[in-house]
Amino acid sequence: EFRRVLFRSKSSNALEGASQSERESFHRVFWICSILFHELEAILKMYPIGLRQFHEVVPLPLTNSEDEGFFYFLAQASLRKLLTETLDVVGYRVGQIVYAPIVAAELCKQIEEWYDHLPPPIRFPANSSPLFDLRKSFLRFQYFALHTVIYWPSVLQYLELCAEGGGDRNAGKMQNL
């Protein structure tokens, strides 16, 4: 139902006459729904409902406050946006492993830029030191999981090359991983 409302509001330019606060509220609702639906799709093995196509159209909401909860929400939404973009580029397509080292390096650069711009209240150590703040722990887990998603196809490709016999024939390919 939310997707239908979103399609209608975007196609009819319903937000053009809306006030700034109404547009910001719409952006918040969109990103909250996007995060929740993405989690539900993964957990319940649901077919994607199509909100991802609006990630480039609906901007992240703005705020004038220094609220830690809002920083956390923005960090989570922007990281989720990176994840969905990553899944479109690396992974599997029609039974084939898709891995491009240059693309993976660029995606990792974007993740590092995301990390570098985290505000101090939600910045986490990018190592394995104990962390007792649940928000920071969740973001750190997502941060490391995204790195895993990016590089996992290279692991699979390496295993595939080894299964083919490795040796001289695949030495150059293995070097590029």
N, C-alpha and C positions, 0 to 999 in steps of 0.2 A: 504494500500500500504506500509506503514512504517513497518508493521508487516512482510510482505513478504521480504522486504529488510533486516530486522533484522534476520529473519530465515536464509536467504541466507548467510549473512555475518558471522553468528555464525556457521552454519553447514559447510561452506567451509573454515573456519579459515582465512577469508579475512583480519582480523585485525592483524594477526601474522607478516606480513611484513610491517605494518604501523608504522610510527614514533610515538614517545610518544605524541607529540602534536596532531596528527591525532586521536590517540586512545582517548585522553582526549576530543577532540571535539566530537567524536562519543558518549562518555559517557554523555556529556552535552546535546547533541541532544536527546539521549534516554530518559534522566530524564525529560527534558522539555516536550517531547511528552507524557511521562507517566503521568505527572501531568495534562496536558491539556486533554488527553483522559479520565482520571479518572473523571475529572470535567464534561466533556461532557456526559459521561456514566450516571452520577448521575442526571444531569439536564435534559437531553433529554430521559432518561429511555432507553438508548441503551444497547444492549447486550455487555458484555466485549469483547474487541478485542484480548486479549491474551498477553498483554505486561507484566502482573503481573508475568508470569512464568519466566521472565528474570530478575526480581528484585534481585535474588540471584547471577545471572551470571554477570550482568553488574554493576561494582562498581560505587559508587558515584564519581563524578569527583574531581580532586585535584586542588589546586590553591596555588600559592606562594604569592598572594596579600592579603591585609587586606581589601578588598572591601566589604562594608556592603551589597551591592546588592547580591554578591555571597554568603555571609553568609546566607542571607535570602533564597536564592534559595536552598542551601544545607539543611537548616533547614526544608524547606517545603518538599523537596524530601524525606528526612529521616523520617519525620513525616507521609508522605503519605505511605511510605513503612511499617511503623508500623501499620497504619490503615488497609492496605490490609492484613497484617498478622493477625491482630486482627479479621477481618471479616471472615477469614478462620477458626478461632478457636471458637469464640463465636457468638451467634445469633440464626439462625434458620436453621434446616436441615429437609427437608421433613415434614414440619408442626410441628416439635418438637422444643421446646425451648432448646438451648444448653447453659448450664451455668456450669462452673466448678470453684468454688471459688479459688482453688489453682492456676489455670491458670490465672484467673482474677487478682490475687495478683501479679503474675509474670509479666503480661502485664503492670500493673500499675507501677511496679518497673522499667521496661524498659522505660516507659514514663518519669518517674522522672529522670532517668539517662540522657535521651535526654535533658530534661530541664536543668539539672545541667551542661551540656556541652555546652549550648548556649553561644556564645561569647557576651561580654557586649553590642556591638552595637545593637543587636537584642533581648537581654534578656528582658522579660516583667515581671511585678509583677504577681505572681500566686494568685491573689486575685481579688476582684471586684472594685478596685480603678480606677478612670477615667484614660483613656489612649488615647492620641491624636495622636500617631504615628500609621499610617495605617498598616504598616508591623507588628509591635508588636501586634496590635489589632487582626489582622488576625491570627497570630500564637497562640495568647492566646485563641481565639475562637476555633481553631482547637484542641488545647490542652485540653480544657474543653469538647469539643464534643467527643473526643476520650475516655475520662473517662466515658462519658455518654453511648457511644456505648458498652464499656466493662461491665458496671453494669446494663444496661437496661434489659438484660435477667433475672437478679435476681429479678427485680421489677415485670416483667411479671410472673415469676415462683411463686413469693409470692402471686400475685393476683389469679393465678390459684389454688394455695393451699387453699386460703381463699374461693374461689368459691366452692371448693370441700367440704367445711364445716369446715376447720381449725380444731379447737378443739384438743383433745388429740392425735388423729390419726396422724395429721400432725405437731404436736408441735416440734418434733425432726428435721424434715425437715426444718421447718421455722427457727429454731435456727441456722442451718448451712448456711443460706443465709446471 
